[in-house]
């Protein structure tokens, strides 16, 4: 193989492996999740202050984001602490989802 063929093969193998691009995408994702969580929590607090009722659906959405991040970490690391934390967040998410569905159908908690 000549030099050009080796370079072409190397470029093909390393395609979509740009470390800076991957790091920037992770950073963008974290920022988006944090901003979405802040907005969702702010909306839930405003709903509570204005209507006097808790918006369980908004809180369930915020907790779902936390749960999905922690679940991903637990699956990747297989760490007992991460698995326990994901389990606790899951229970809290299920409780809030249950309350949101009850609220949606008009059942009083």
Jmol script that loads the backbone (N, CA, C; Angstrom):
load data "model"
ATOM      1  N   UNK A   1       0.837  -1.184   0.000  1.00  0.00           N
ATOM      2  CA  UNK A   1       0.000   0.000   0.000  1.00  0.00           C
ATOM      3  C   UNK A   1       0.881   1.247   0.000  1.00  0.00           C
ATOM      4  N   UNK A   2       0.429   2.215  -0.740  1.00  0.00           N
ATOM      5  CA  UNK A   2       1.179   3.459  -0.727  1.00  0.00           C
ATOM      6  C   UNK A   2       0.635   4.382   0.372  1.00  0.00           C
ATOM      7  N   UNK A   3       1.282   5.512   0.499  1.00  0.00           N
ATOM      8  CA  UNK A   3       0.963   6.445   1.583  1.00  0.00           C
ATOM      9  C   UNK A   3      -0.486   6.940   1.505  1.00  0.00           C
ATOM     10  N   UNK A   4      -0.957   7.259   0.321  1.00  0.00           N
ATOM     11  CA  UNK A   4      -2.320   7.780   0.148  1.00  0.00           C
ATOM     12  C   UNK A   4      -3.381   6.744   0.525  1.00  0.00           C
ATOM     13  N   UNK A   5      -3.154   5.496   0.172  1.00  0.00           N
ATOM     14  CA  UNK A   5      -4.107   4.440   0.528  1.00  0.00           C
ATOM     15  C   UNK A   5      -4.165   4.235   2.037  1.00  0.00           C
ATOM     16  N   UNK A   6      -3.001   4.295   2.673  1.00  0.00           N
ATOM     17  CA  UNK A   6      -2.956   4.146   4.132  1.00  0.00           C
ATOM     18  C   UNK A   6      -3.688   5.298   4.811  1.00  0.00           C
ATOM     19  N   UNK A   7      -3.442   6.519   4.338  1.00  0.00           N
ATOM     20  CA  UNK A   7      -4.124   7.685   4.911  1.00  0.00           C
ATOM     21  C   UNK A   7      -5.633   7.612   4.695  1.00  0.00           C
ATOM     22  N   UNK A   8      -6.059   7.202   3.512  1.00  0.00           N
ATOM     23  CA  UNK A   8      -7.492   7.088   3.228  1.00  0.00           C
ATOM     24  C   UNK A   8      -8.142   6.042   4.126  1.00  0.00           C
ATOM     25  N   UNK A   9      -7.464   4.924   4.317  1.00  0.00           N
ATOM     26  CA  UNK A   9      -7.994   3.873   5.186  1.00  0.00           C
ATOM     27  C   UNK A   9      -8.069   4.352   6.634  1.00  0.00           C
ATOM     28  N   UNK A  10      -7.043   5.065   7.075  1.00  0.00           N
ATOM     29  CA  UNK A  10      -7.021   5.591   8.442  1.00  0.00           C
ATOM     30  C   UNK A  10      -8.142   6.605   8.657  1.00  0.00           C
ATOM     31  N   UNK A  11      -8.347   7.485   7.685  1.00  0.00           N
ATOM     32  CA  UNK A  11      -9.436   8.471   7.793  1.00  0.00           C
ATOM     33  C   UNK A  11     -10.796   7.783   7.857  1.00  0.00           C
ATOM     34  N   UNK A  12     -10.959   6.741   7.069  1.00  0.00           N
ATOM     35  CA  UNK A  12     -12.228   6.009   7.066  1.00  0.00           C
ATOM     36  C   UNK A  12     -12.471   5.325   8.407  1.00  0.00           C
ATOM     37  N   UNK A  13     -11.423   4.743   8.998  1.00  0.00           N
ATOM     38  CA  UNK A  13     -11.569   4.059  10.284  1.00  0.00           C
ATOM     39  C   UNK A  13     -11.866   5.032  11.417  1.00  0.00           C
ATOM     40  N   UNK A  14     -11.301   6.237  11.338  1.00  0.00           N
ATOM     41  CA  UNK A  14     -11.462   7.217  12.414  1.00  0.00           C
ATOM     42  C   UNK A  14     -12.590   8.206  12.153  1.00  0.00           C
ATOM     43  N   UNK A  15     -13.398   7.937  11.158  1.00  0.00           N
ATOM     44  CA  UNK A  15     -14.519   8.812  10.844  1.00  0.00           C
ATOM     45  C   UNK A  15     -15.499   8.813  12.015  1.00  0.00           C
ATOM     46  N   UNK A  16     -16.031   9.970  12.361  1.00  0.00           N
ATOM     47  CA  UNK A  16     -16.970  10.175  13.471  1.00  0.00           C
ATOM     48  C   UNK A  16     -16.351   9.840  14.830  1.00  0.00           C
ATOM     49  N   UNK A  17     -15.053   9.933  14.955  1.00  0.00           N
ATOM     50  CA  UNK A  17     -14.392   9.689  16.234  1.00  0.00           C
ATOM     51  C   UNK A  17     -13.648  10.924  16.721  1.00  0.00           C
ATOM     52  N   UNK A  18     -14.058  12.078  16.274  1.00  0.00           N
ATOM     53  CA  UNK A  18     -13.417  13.321  16.676  1.00  0.00           C
ATOM     54  C   UNK A  18     -13.718  13.565  18.154  1.00  0.00           C
ATOM     55  N   UNK A  19     -12.688  13.515  18.981  1.00  0.00           N
ATOM     56  CA  UNK A  19     -12.853  13.629  20.430  1.00  0.00           C
ATOM     57  C   UNK A  19     -13.464  14.974  20.808  1.00  0.00           C
ATOM     58  N   UNK A  20     -13.009  16.046  20.188  1.00  0.00           N
ATOM     59  CA  UNK A  20     -13.544  17.370  20.509  1.00  0.00           C
ATOM     60  C   UNK A  20     -15.028  17.458  20.162  1.00  0.00           C
ATOM     61  N   UNK A  21     -15.413  16.892  19.039  1.00  0.00           N
ATOM     62  CA  UNK A  21     -16.824  16.908  18.624  1.00  0.00           C
ATOM     63  C   UNK A  21     -17.688  16.096  19.585  1.00  0.00           C
ATOM     64  N   UNK A  22     -17.203  14.937  19.993  1.00  0.00           N
ATOM     65  CA  UNK A  22     -17.947  14.098  20.939  1.00  0.00           C
ATOM     66  C   UNK A  22     -18.093  14.810  22.271  1.00  0.00           C
ATOM     67  N   UNK A  23     -17.018  15.447  22.746  1.00  0.00           N
ATOM     68  CA  UNK A  23     -17.054  16.171  24.016  1.00  0.00           C
ATOM     69  C   UNK A  23     -18.022  17.345  23.948  1.00  0.00           C
ATOM     70  N   UNK A  24     -18.022  18.065  22.823  1.00  0.00           N
ATOM     71  CA  UNK A  24     -18.939  19.194  22.673  1.00  0.00           C
ATOM     72  C   UNK A  24     -20.393  18.720  22.647  1.00  0.00           C
ATOM     73  N   UNK A  25     -20.650  17.603  22.000  1.00  0.00           N
ATOM     74  CA  UNK A  25     -22.013  17.060  21.957  1.00  0.00           C
ATOM     75  C   UNK A  25     -22.481  16.661  23.351  1.00  0.00           C
ATOM     76  N   UNK A  26     -21.590  16.062  24.150  1.00  0.00           N
ATOM     77  CA  UNK A  26     -21.945  15.709  25.528  1.00  0.00           C
ATOM     78  C   UNK A  26     -22.239  16.952  26.347  1.00  0.00           C
ATOM     79  N   UNK A  27     -21.412  17.971  26.177  1.00  0.00           N
ATOM     80  CA  UNK A  27     -21.608  19.223  26.905  1.00  0.00           C
ATOM     81  C   UNK A  27     -22.925  19.884  26.507  1.00  0.00           C
ATOM     82  N   UNK A  28     -23.228  19.882  25.219  1.00  0.00           N
ATOM     83  CA  UNK A  28     -24.494  20.443  24.740  1.00  0.00           C
ATOM     84  C   UNK A  28     -25.685  19.693  25.324  1.00  0.00           C
ATOM     85  N   UNK A  29     -25.582  18.385  25.387  1.00  0.00           N
ATOM     86  CA  UNK A  29     -26.672  17.573  25.930  1.00  0.00           C
ATOM     87  C   UNK A  29     -26.887  17.859  27.408  1.00  0.00           C
ATOM     88  N   UNK A  30     -25.799  17.949  28.163  1.00  0.00           N
ATOM     89  CA  UNK A  30     -25.920  18.266  29.591  1.00  0.00           C
ATOM     90  C   UNK A  30     -26.580  19.618  29.795  1.00  0.00           C
ATOM     91  N   UNK A  31     -26.150  20.617  29.022  1.00  0.00           N
ATOM     92  CA  UNK A  31     -26.721  21.953  29.141  1.00  0.00           C
ATOM     93  C   UNK A  31     -28.211  21.940  28.828  1.00  0.00           C
ATOM     94  N   UNK A  32     -28.596  21.221  27.785  1.00  0.00           N
ATOM     95  CA  UNK A  32     -30.009  21.151  27.404  1.00  0.00           C
ATOM     96  C   UNK A  32     -30.842  20.487  28.493  1.00  0.00           C
ATOM     97  N   UNK A  33     -30.326  19.421  29.074  1.00  0.00           N
ATOM     98  CA  UNK A  33     -31.064  18.721  30.133  1.00  0.00           C
ATOM     99  C   UNK A  33     -31.211  19.614  31.357  1.00  0.00           C
ATOM    100  N   UNK A  34     -30.139  20.290  31.754  1.00  0.00           N
ATOM    101  CA  UNK A  34     -30.197  21.160  32.930  1.00  0.00           C
ATOM    102  C   UNK A  34     -31.164  22.309  32.699  1.00  0.00           C
ATOM    103  N   UNK A  35     -31.109  22.932  31.541  1.00  0.00           N
ATOM    104  CA  UNK A  35     -32.011  24.041  31.240  1.00  0.00           C
ATOM    105  C   UNK A  35     -33.465  23.578  31.208  1.00  0.00           C
ATOM    106  N   UNK A  36     -33.718  22.424  30.624  1.00  0.00           N
ATOM    107  CA  UNK A  36     -35.077  21.884  30.589  1.00  0.00           C
ATOM    108  C   UNK A  36     -35.583  21.575  31.987  1.00  0.00           C
ATOM    109  N   UNK A  37     -34.721  21.016  32.827  1.00  0.00           N
ATOM    110  CA  UNK A  37     -35.124  20.720  34.206  1.00  0.00           C
ATOM    111  C   UNK A  37     -35.436  21.998  34.972  1.00  0.00           C
ATOM    112  N   UNK A  38     -34.610  23.026  34.803  1.00  0.00           N
ATOM    113  CA  UNK A  38     -34.866  24.293  35.486  1.00  0.00           C
ATOM    114  C   UNK A  38     -36.199  24.894  35.047  1.00  0.00           C
ATOM    115  N   UNK A  39     -36.458  24.876  33.745  1.00  0.00           N
ATOM    116  CA  UNK A  39     -37.719  25.412  33.248  1.00  0.00           C
ATOM    117  C   UNK A  39     -38.907  24.618  33.781  1.00  0.00           C
ATOM    118  N   UNK A  40     -38.794  23.300  33.780  1.00  0.00           N
ATOM    119  CA  UNK A  40     -39.889  22.454  34.251  1.00  0.00           C
ATOM    120  C   UNK A  40     -40.169  22.689  35.728  1.00  0.00           C
ATOM    121  N   UNK A  41     -39.117  22.781  36.524  1.00  0.00           N
ATOM    122  CA  UNK A  41     -39.307  23.040  37.961  1.00  0.00           C
ATOM    123  C   UNK A  41     -39.874  24.434  38.197  1.00  0.00           C
ATOM    124  N   UNK A  42     -39.396  25.426  37.447  1.00  0.00           N
ATOM    125  CA  UNK A  42     -39.930  26.780  37.569  1.00  0.00           C
ATOM    126  C   UNK A  42     -41.413  26.802  37.214  1.00  0.00           C
ATOM    127  N   UNK A  43     -41.782  26.091  36.164  1.00  0.00           N
ATOM    128  CA  UNK A  43     -43.185  26.013  35.766  1.00  0.00           C
ATOM    129  C   UNK A  43     -44.033  25.355  36.855  1.00  0.00           C
ATOM    130  N   UNK A  44     -43.519  24.307  37.468  1.00  0.00           N
ATOM    131  CA  UNK A  44     -44.258  23.625  38.536  1.00  0.00           C
ATOM    132  C   UNK A  44     -44.445  24.539  39.740  1.00  0.00           C
ATOM    133  N   UNK A  45     -43.410  25.289  40.099  1.00  0.00           N
ATOM    134  CA  UNK A  45     -43.515  26.209  41.239  1.00  0.00           C
ATOM    135  C   UNK A  45     -44.487  27.337  40.920  1.00  0.00           C
ATOM    136  N   UNK A  46     -44.429  27.877  39.709  1.00  0.00           N
ATOM    137  CA  UNK A  46     -45.373  28.934  39.325  1.00  0.00           C
ATOM    138  C   UNK A  46     -46.805  28.415  39.350  1.00  0.00           C
ATOM    139  N   UNK A  47     -47.017  27.199  38.885  1.00  0.00           N
ATOM    140  CA  UNK A  47     -48.349  26.603  38.923  1.00  0.00           C
ATOM    141  C   UNK A  47     -48.836  26.467  40.356  1.00  0.00           C
ATOM    142  N   UNK A  48     -47.956  26.049  41.247  1.00  0.00           N
ATOM    143  CA  UNK A  48     -48.315  25.906  42.660  1.00  0.00           C
ATOM    144  C   UNK A  48     -48.673  27.255  43.267  1.00  0.00           C
ATOM    145  N   UNK A  49     -47.886  28.277  42.975  1.00  0.00           N
ATOM    146  CA  UNK A  49     -48.138  29.596  43.548  1.00  0.00           C
ATOM    147  C   UNK A  49     -49.411  30.235  42.989  1.00  0.00           C
ATOM    148  N   UNK A  50     -49.677  30.039  41.716  1.00  0.00           N
ATOM    149  CA  UNK A  50     -50.826  30.692  41.080  1.00  0.00           C
ATOM    150  C   UNK A  50     -52.125  29.941  41.342  1.00  0.00           C
ATOM    151  N   UNK A  51     -52.121  28.631  41.189  1.00  0.00           N
ATOM    152  CA  UNK A  51     -53.364  27.863  41.320  1.00  0.00           C
ATOM    153  C   UNK A  51     -53.542  27.229  42.687  1.00  0.00           C
ATOM    154  N   UNK A  52     -52.465  27.109  43.439  1.00  0.00           N
ATOM    155  CA  UNK A  52     -52.549  26.444  44.738  1.00  0.00           C
ATOM    156  C   UNK A  52     -52.521  24.927  44.630  1.00  0.00           C
ATOM    157  N   UNK A  53     -52.322  24.395  43.430  1.00  0.00           N
ATOM    158  CA  UNK A  53     -52.258  22.944  43.217  1.00  0.00           C
ATOM    159  C   UNK A  53     -50.898  22.589  42.626  1.00  0.00           C
ATOM    160  N   UNK A  54     -50.396  21.448  43.034  1.00  0.00           N
ATOM    161  CA  UNK A  54     -49.110  20.981  42.508  1.00  0.00           C
ATOM    162  C   UNK A  54     -49.318  20.358  41.136  1.00  0.00           C
ATOM    163  N   UNK A  55     -48.440  20.680  40.201  1.00  0.00           N
ATOM    164  CA  UNK A  55     -48.473  20.090  38.869  1.00  0.00           C
ATOM    165  C   UNK A  55     -47.546  18.875  38.872  1.00  0.00           C
ATOM    166  N   UNK A  56     -48.106  17.713  39.144  1.00  0.00           N
ATOM    167  CA  UNK A  56     -47.304  16.497  39.261  1.00  0.00           C
ATOM    168  C   UNK A  56     -46.720  16.063  37.920  1.00  0.00           C
ATOM    169  N   UNK A  57     -47.385  16.390  36.838  1.00  0.00           N
ATOM    170  CA  UNK A  57     -46.876  16.023  35.517  1.00  0.00           C
ATOM    171  C   UNK A  57     -45.562  16.717  35.204  1.00  0.00           C
ATOM    172  N   UNK A  58     -45.466  17.999  35.545  1.00  0.00           N
ATOM    173  CA  UNK A  58     -44.219  18.735  35.311  1.00  0.00           C
ATOM    174  C   UNK A  58     -43.092  18.176  36.171  1.00  0.00           C
ATOM    175  N   UNK A  59     -43.404  17.865  37.420  1.00  0.00           N
ATOM    176  CA  UNK A  59     -42.381  17.288  38.295  1.00  0.00           C
ATOM    177  C   UNK A  59     -41.966  15.898  37.825  1.00  0.00           C
ATOM    178  N   UNK A  60     -42.928  15.109  37.360  1.00  0.00           N
ATOM    179  CA  UNK A  60     -42.598  13.776  36.845  1.00  0.00           C
ATOM    180  C   UNK A  60     -41.682  13.882  35.628  1.00  0.00           C
ATOM    181  N   UNK A  61     -41.897  14.901  34.802  1.00  0.00           N
ATOM    182  CA  UNK A  61     -41.038  15.112  33.640  1.00  0.00           C
ATOM    183  C   UNK A  61     -39.605  15.418  34.064  1.00  0.00           C
ATOM    184  N   UNK A  62     -39.449  16.295  35.046  1.00  0.00           N
ATOM    185  CA  UNK A  62     -38.106  16.642  35.526  1.00  0.00           C
ATOM    186  C   UNK A  62     -37.419  15.429  36.147  1.00  0.00           C
ATOM    187  N   UNK A  63     -38.148  14.673  36.954  1.00  0.00           N
ATOM    188  CA  UNK A  63     -37.564  13.499  37.601  1.00  0.00           C
ATOM    189  C   UNK A  63     -37.256  12.413  36.570  1.00  0.00           C
ATOM    190  N   UNK A  64     -38.046  12.338  35.508  1.00  0.00           N
ATOM    191  CA  UNK A  64     -37.778  11.363  34.443  1.00  0.00           C
ATOM    192  C   UNK A  64     -36.426  11.635  33.794  1.00  0.00           C
ATOM    193  N   UNK A  65     -36.089  12.915  33.620  1.00  0.00           N
ATOM    194  CA  UNK A  65     -34.781  13.250  33.056  1.00  0.00           C
ATOM    195  C   UNK A  65     -33.662  12.808  33.987  1.00  0.00           C
ATOM    196  N   UNK A  66     -33.829  13.057  35.282  1.00  0.00           N
ATOM    197  CA  UNK A  66     -32.827  12.607  36.249  1.00  0.00           C
ATOM    198  C   UNK A  66     -32.702  11.087  36.235  1.00  0.00           C
ATOM    199  N   UNK A  67     -33.843  10.418  36.201  1.00  0.00           N
ATOM    200  CA  UNK A  67     -33.847   8.956  36.206  1.00  0.00           C
ATOM    201  C   UNK A  67     -33.146   8.393  34.979  1.00  0.00           C
ATOM    202  N   UNK A  68     -33.424   8.961  33.816  1.00  0.00           N
ATOM    203  CA  UNK A  68     -32.807   8.433  32.597  1.00  0.00           C
ATOM    204  C   UNK A  68     -31.293   8.626  32.611  1.00  0.00           C
ATOM    205  N   UNK A  69     -30.825   9.766  33.119  1.00  0.00           N
ATOM    206  CA  UNK A  69     -29.376   9.976  33.208  1.00  0.00           C
ATOM    207  C   UNK A  69     -28.743   9.006  34.199  1.00  0.00           C
ATOM    208  N   UNK A  70     -29.391   8.830  35.357  1.00  0.00           N
ATOM    209  CA  UNK A  70     -28.834   7.938  36.375  1.00  0.00           C
ATOM    210  C   UNK A  70     -28.898   6.479  35.921  1.00  0.00           C
ATOM    211  N   UNK A  71     -29.959   6.111  35.226  1.00  0.00           N
ATOM    212  CA  UNK A  71     -30.075   4.748  34.710  1.00  0.00           C
ATOM    213  C   UNK A  71     -28.973   4.461  33.690  1.00  0.00           C
ATOM    214  N   UNK A  72     -28.711   5.417  32.825  1.00  0.00           N
ATOM    215  CA  UNK A  72     -27.637   5.257  31.841  1.00  0.00           C
ATOM    216  C   UNK A  72     -26.299   5.080  32.547  1.00  0.00           C
ATOM    217  N   UNK A  73     -26.054   5.896  33.571  1.00  0.00           N
ATOM    218  CA  UNK A  73     -24.805   5.787  34.326  1.00  0.00           C
ATOM    219  C   UNK A  73     -24.706   4.427  35.018  1.00  0.00           C
ATOM    220  N   UNK A  74     -25.818   3.960  35.592  1.00  0.00           N
ATOM    221  CA  UNK A  74     -25.816   2.673  36.298  1.00  0.00           C
ATOM    222  C   UNK A  74     -25.558   1.515  35.338  1.00  0.00           C
ATOM    223  N   UNK A  75     -26.140   1.583  34.147  1.00  0.00           N
ATOM    224  CA  UNK A  75     -25.935   0.521  33.161  1.00  0.00           C
ATOM    225  C   UNK A  75     -24.489   0.517  32.676  1.00  0.00           C
ATOM    226  N   UNK A  76     -23.939   1.696  32.435  1.00  0.00           N
ATOM    227  CA  UNK A  76     -22.565   1.785  31.934  1.00  0.00           C
ATOM    228  C   UNK A  76     -21.548   1.359  32.985  1.00  0.00           C
ATOM    229  N   UNK A  77     -21.704   1.854  34.233  1.00  0.00           N
ATOM    230  CA  UNK A  77     -20.693   1.611  35.268  1.00  0.00           C
ATOM    231  C   UNK A  77     -20.905   0.323  36.049  1.00  0.00           C
ATOM    232  N   UNK A  78     -22.152  -0.139  36.109  1.00  0.00           N
ATOM    233  CA  UNK A  78     -22.497  -1.324  36.907  1.00  0.00           C
ATOM    234  C   UNK A  78     -22.024  -1.175  38.357  1.00  0.00           C
ATOM    235  N   UNK A  79     -22.138   0.058  38.856  1.00  0.00           N
ATOM    236  CA  UNK A  79     -21.748   0.379  40.222  1.00  0.00           C
ATOM    237  C   UNK A  79     -22.969   0.225  41.126  1.00  0.00           C
ATOM    238  N   UNK A  80     -22.795  -0.400  42.287  1.00  0.00           N
ATOM    239  CA  UNK A  80     -23.915  -0.642  43.198  1.00  0.00           C
ATOM    240  C   UNK A  80     -24.567   0.664  43.637  1.00  0.00           C
ATOM    241  N   UNK A  81     -23.769   1.678  43.914  1.00  0.00           N
ATOM    242  CA  UNK A  81     -24.310   2.970  44.331  1.00  0.00           C
ATOM    243  C   UNK A  81     -25.154   3.619  43.251  1.00  0.00           C
ATOM    244  N   UNK A  82     -24.686   3.541  42.005  1.00  0.00           N
ATOM    245  CA  UNK A  82     -25.445   4.105  40.892  1.00  0.00           C
ATOM    246  C   UNK A  82     -26.750   3.349  40.671  1.00  0.00           C
ATOM    247  N   UNK A  83     -26.710   2.037  40.823  1.00  0.00           N
ATOM    248  CA  UNK A  83     -27.919   1.222  40.660  1.00  0.00           C
ATOM    249  C   UNK A  83     -28.928   1.550  41.755  1.00  0.00           C
ATOM    250  N   UNK A  84     -28.459   1.696  42.985  1.00  0.00           N
ATOM    251  CA  UNK A  84     -29.341   2.047  44.100  1.00  0.00           C
ATOM    252  C   UNK A  84     -29.955   3.426  43.894  1.00  0.00           C
ATOM    253  N   UNK A  85     -29.136   4.374  43.484  1.00  0.00           N
ATOM    254  CA  UNK A  85     -29.631   5.729  43.238  1.00  0.00           C
ATOM    255  C   UNK A  85     -30.667   5.731  42.112  1.00  0.00           C
ATOM    256  N   UNK A  86     -30.414   4.996  41.040  1.00  0.00           N
ATOM    257  CA  UNK A  86     -31.371   4.906  39.936  1.00  0.00           C
ATOM    258  C   UNK A  86     -32.672   4.267  40.402  1.00  0.00           C
ATOM    259  N   UNK A  87     -32.590   3.282  41.288  1.00  0.00           N
ATOM    260  CA  UNK A  87     -33.793   2.624  41.804  1.00  0.00           C
ATOM    261  C   UNK A  87     -34.637   3.582  42.636  1.00  0.00           C
ATOM    262  N   UNK A  88     -33.987   4.371  43.483  1.00  0.00           N
ATOM    263  CA  UNK A  88     -34.714   5.334  44.320  1.00  0.00           C
ATOM    264  C   UNK A  88     -35.369   6.407  43.456  1.00  0.00           C
ATOM    265  N   UNK A  89     -34.631   6.916  42.475  1.00  0.00           N
ATOM    266  CA  UNK A  89     -35.196   7.926  41.576  1.00  0.00           C
ATOM    267  C   UNK A  89     -36.351   7.328  40.782  1.00  0.00           C
ATOM    268  N   UNK A  90     -36.241   6.063  40.391  1.00  0.00           N
ATOM    269  CA  UNK A  90     -37.315   5.385  39.660  1.00  0.00           C
ATOM    270  C   UNK A  90     -38.587   5.312  40.502  1.00  0.00           C
ATOM    271  N   UNK A  91     -38.434   4.963  41.767  1.00  0.00           N
ATOM    272  CA  UNK A  91     -39.608   4.899  42.651  1.00  0.00           C
ATOM    273  C   UNK A  91     -40.267   6.265  42.786  1.00  0.00           C
ATOM    274  N   UNK A  92     -39.458   7.297  42.942  1.00  0.00           N
ATOM    275  CA  UNK A  92     -39.996   8.655  43.050  1.00  0.00           C
ATOM    276  C   UNK A  92     -40.681   9.069  41.750  1.00  0.00           C
ATOM    277  N   UNK A  93     -40.076   8.717  40.613  1.00  0.00           N
ATOM    278  CA  UNK A  93     -40.678   9.011  39.315  1.00  0.00           C
ATOM    279  C   UNK A  93     -42.020   8.301  39.157  1.00  0.00           C
ATOM    280  N   UNK A  94     -42.077   7.027  39.548  1.00  0.00           N
ATOM    281  CA  UNK A  94     -43.334   6.279  39.444  1.00  0.00           C
ATOM    282  C   UNK A  94     -44.412   6.873  40.344  1.00  0.00           C
ATOM    283  N   UNK A  95     -44.030   7.315  41.538  1.00  0.00           N
ATOM    284  CA  UNK A  95     -44.988   7.956  42.441  1.00  0.00           C
ATOM    285  C   UNK A  95     -45.541   9.239  41.827  1.00  0.00           C
ATOM    286  N   UNK A  96     -44.662  10.075  41.289  1.00  0.00           N
ATOM    287  CA  UNK A  96     -45.119  11.321  40.670  1.00  0.00           C
ATOM    288  C   UNK A  96     -45.967  11.054  39.430  1.00  0.00           C
ATOM    289  N   UNK A  97     -45.613  10.033  38.662  1.00  0.00           N
ATOM    290  CA  UNK A  97     -46.408   9.680  37.488  1.00  0.00           C
ATOM    291  C   UNK A  97     -47.796   9.212  37.903  1.00  0.00           C
ATOM    292  N   UNK A  98     -47.861   8.405  38.952  1.00  0.00           N
ATOM    293  CA  UNK A  98     -49.145   7.946  39.482  1.00  0.00           C
ATOM    294  C   UNK A  98     -49.998   9.142  39.909  1.00  0.00           C
ATOM    295  N   UNK A  99     -49.379  10.085  40.613  1.00  0.00           N
ATOM    296  CA  UNK A  99     -50.111  11.274  41.061  1.00  0.00           C
ATOM    297  C   UNK A  99     -50.563  12.118  39.866  1.00  0.00           C
ATOM    298  N   UNK A 100     -49.730  12.215  38.832  1.00  0.00           N
ATOM    299  CA  UNK A 100     -50.093  12.994  37.648  1.00  0.00           C
ATOM    300  C   UNK A 100     -51.275  12.365  36.919  1.00  0.00           C
ATOM    301  N   UNK A 101     -51.292  11.037  36.820  1.00  0.00           N
ATOM    302  CA  UNK A 101     -52.405  10.354  36.150  1.00  0.00           C
ATOM    303  C   UNK A 101     -53.681  10.515  36.964  1.00  0.00           C
ATOM    304  N   UNK A 102     -53.576  10.398  38.279  1.00  0.00           N
ATOM    305  CA  UNK A 102     -54.751  10.615  39.135  1.00  0.00           C
ATOM    306  C   UNK A 102     -55.287  12.032  38.959  1.00  0.00           C
ATOM    307  N   UNK A 103     -54.380  12.996  38.920  1.00  0.00           N
ATOM    308  CA  UNK A 103     -54.769  14.392  38.739  1.00  0.00           C
ATOM    309  C   UNK A 103     -55.409  14.602  37.368  1.00  0.00           C
ATOM    310  N   UNK A 104     -54.865  13.947  36.365  1.00  0.00           N
ATOM    311  CA  UNK A 104     -55.368  14.082  35.002  1.00  0.00           C
ATOM    312  C   UNK A 104     -56.811  13.600  34.891  1.00  0.00           C
ATOM    313  N   UNK A 105     -57.124  12.488  35.564  1.00  0.00           N
ATOM    314  CA  UNK A 105     -58.467  11.933  35.498  1.00  0.00           C
ATOM    315  C   UNK A 105     -59.393  12.473  36.578  1.00  0.00           C
ATOM    316  N   UNK A 106     -58.909  13.410  37.375  1.00  0.00           N
ATOM    317  CA  UNK A 106     -59.765  14.079  38.343  1.00  0.00           C
ATOM    318  C   UNK A 106     -59.924  13.386  39.675  1.00  0.00           C
ATOM    319  N   UNK A 107     -59.130  12.373  39.956  1.00  0.00           N
ATOM    320  CA  UNK A 107     -59.194  11.722  41.260  1.00  0.00           C
ATOM    321  C   UNK A 107     -58.409  12.547  42.264  1.00  0.00           C
ATOM    322  N   UNK A 108     -58.963  12.728  43.439  1.00  0.00           N
ATOM    323  CA  UNK A 108     -58.284  13.499  44.476  1.00  0.00           C
ATOM    324  C   UNK A 108     -57.291  12.610  45.211  1.00  0.00           C
ATOM    325  N   UNK A 109     -56.046  13.076  45.341  1.00  0.00           N
ATOM    326  CA  UNK A 109     -55.058  12.260  46.066  1.00  0.00           C
ATOM    327  C   UNK A 109     -55.294  12.239  47.560  1.00  0.00           C
TER     328      UNK A 109
END
end "model"
wireframe off; spacefill off
backbone 0.3
color backbone group
